[in-house]
Amino acid sequence: MGEPRLEDIADYDTLKGEKKKVVFAVILAGLTIGVIYTIAYNMYDNSDENLAQDKSYKVAPRK
């Protein structure tokens, strides 16, 4: 069995039928995920502030 040739592929030049639907579904899913991520990223506070209170304690050296 040889390798497939481009001339043997039925929809080499244009996408038709089921393959076209799959390509558009993948593109639409990627765009949808990107929009949801962008909305979620902008809704929540994503600053890099350290909100923990700095409580430093000095420990006496061991004798």
C-alpha positions as MATLAB code, in Angstrom:
seq = 'MGEPRLEDIADYDTLKGEKKKVVFAVILAGLTIGVIYTIAYNMYDNSDENLAQDKSYKVAPRK';
ca = [
       0.000    0.000    0.000;
       1.533    3.300   -1.111;
       1.248    6.687    0.459;
      -1.812    8.761   -0.433;
      -1.418   11.271   -3.239;
      -2.930   14.746   -3.273;
      -4.690   13.941   -6.536;
      -6.565   11.117   -4.815;
      -8.064   13.329   -2.115;
     -11.584   14.293   -3.170;
     -11.695   17.717   -1.510;
      -8.058   18.779   -1.913;
      -8.815   22.253   -3.300;
     -11.890   23.091   -1.220;
     -13.425   21.805    1.963;
     -16.839   20.315    1.432;
     -19.375   18.471    3.515;
     -18.467   17.019    6.885;
     -14.847   18.235    6.921;
     -15.995   21.812    6.391;
     -18.405   21.527    9.337;
     -15.647   20.116   11.570;
     -13.213   22.907   10.653;
     -15.802   25.589   11.352;
     -16.780   23.903   14.646;
     -13.144   23.856   15.807;
     -12.657   27.517   14.858;
     -15.909   28.517   16.560;
     -14.989   26.566   19.711;
     -11.586   28.269   19.858;
     -13.105   31.720   19.489;
     -15.764   30.943   22.109;
     -13.170   29.748   24.622;
     -11.088   32.873   23.939;
     -14.058   35.176   24.526;
     -15.016   33.393   27.754;
     -11.414   33.572   29.004;
     -11.184   37.285   28.184;
     -14.449   38.074   29.966;
     -13.454   36.042   33.039;
      -9.978   37.628   33.107;
     -11.420   41.137   33.035;
     -14.163   40.439   35.594;
     -11.882   39.390   38.416;
      -9.151   41.390   40.114;
      -5.943   40.009   38.700;
      -3.435   42.418   40.110;
      -0.247   41.110   41.625;
      -0.694   42.850   44.941;
       0.359   40.922   47.996;
      -2.662   41.163   50.270;
      -1.119   39.167   53.101;
      -0.048   41.243   56.047;
       3.668   41.125   56.628;
       4.222   40.048   60.225;
       7.904   39.664   60.874;
       9.106   38.363   64.188;
      12.637   38.612   65.451;
      13.974   35.483   67.026;
      16.714   35.671   69.580;
      19.885   33.853   68.547;
      20.557   30.540   70.210;
      23.216   30.500   72.912;
];
